[in-house]
Amino acid sequence: MPIAGKGMLITWMDVDPADEADFNLWYDREHLAERVAIEGFMEARRWIAVQAGAKYFNTYSTQSFETLSSPAYKQVLANQTAWSNKHISRFRNPGRVIGRISHSRGQGRGGALGVVRLRPAADGRDAARTGLLPLLDPGMLPGIVSLHLVESDPELSRTLTDPDTANPGAADWYVLIDGTDVGAVTQLVESRFQAAGIPVVATGTYRLLWDLVKGEL
C-alpha cells in the first residue's frame, strides 16, 4: 500500500495575508514536527492550492485509526503552544477530518494532489465502497501514482476552534489522488468520480510544499 498507516488526520484553512508569513514559519518550524513526534504518527504532508476552496491542505498519516483518539494525541491538543494558539484561533474557513484509510492503491507518493469530497448516503455506504474500489486503481494513467479512500469519523471530525458545533459534513469521504503532474490529477478529479453515483461536495488540486516522516525527527 502507498500509505502504510490506517488512520489519517486532514486539515485545511485559509489565512489572513497579514498573518501568512508567521503562519508558514509556525507550520514549518514547529507544528508539523510537533504532530509527527506524537506516538503513532508516521508522516505529515503539507500542500498549497492550485485550484481549491482552501489555500492550505495538510495530511497526517498514523499507524492506526485509534492513534487519533489516543491519550498521547489528546495531551498535545490540550496543551497547545502559545504559537499554535495564536494561529489556530485565526484560521479562516477551517476544516478538520479524522478518518480511516480504508483503501490505498498504486505505488509511491506524488507531488501533486487531487481531493474529491464525497457524501455517501448513510444507508448506502457498503454499496458506495464497493463501487469506489475499482475507481481507485491508477492503472497505466500517465501522471497518476496512487489513490486513497479516507472514510471520516463523525464524532472525531470536529474543528479545534469550535469543537462543540455539529459539522454536517463530518461523515463525508475523501478520495486523495497522488500524482506527478497537476494537469493529470486535475483531469482525473474532474472526470472519474463525477459519475460514481455518490454526491460530490467539493474538489481541489494542490501541489506539495514539503513532507516530514518520523525517521527525520
Secondary structure as UniProt FT lines:
FT   STRAND          7..14
FT   HELIX           17..19
FT   HELIX           20..26
FT   HELIX           27..31
FT   HELIX           32..36
FT   TURN            39..40
FT   STRAND          41..51
FT   STRAND          56..62
FT   HELIX           65..69
FT   HELIX           71..78
FT   HELIX           82..88
FT   TURN            89..90
FT   STRAND          92..106
FT   STRAND          112..118
FT   TURN            122..123
FT   HELIX           125..132
FT   HELIX           133..136
FT   TURN            139..140
FT   TURN            142..143
FT   STRAND          144..152
FT   TURN            154..156
FT   TURN            163..164
FT   TURN            168..171
FT   STRAND          173..179
FT   HELIX           182..191
FT   TURN            192..195
FT   STRAND          200..213
FT   HELIX           214..216
//
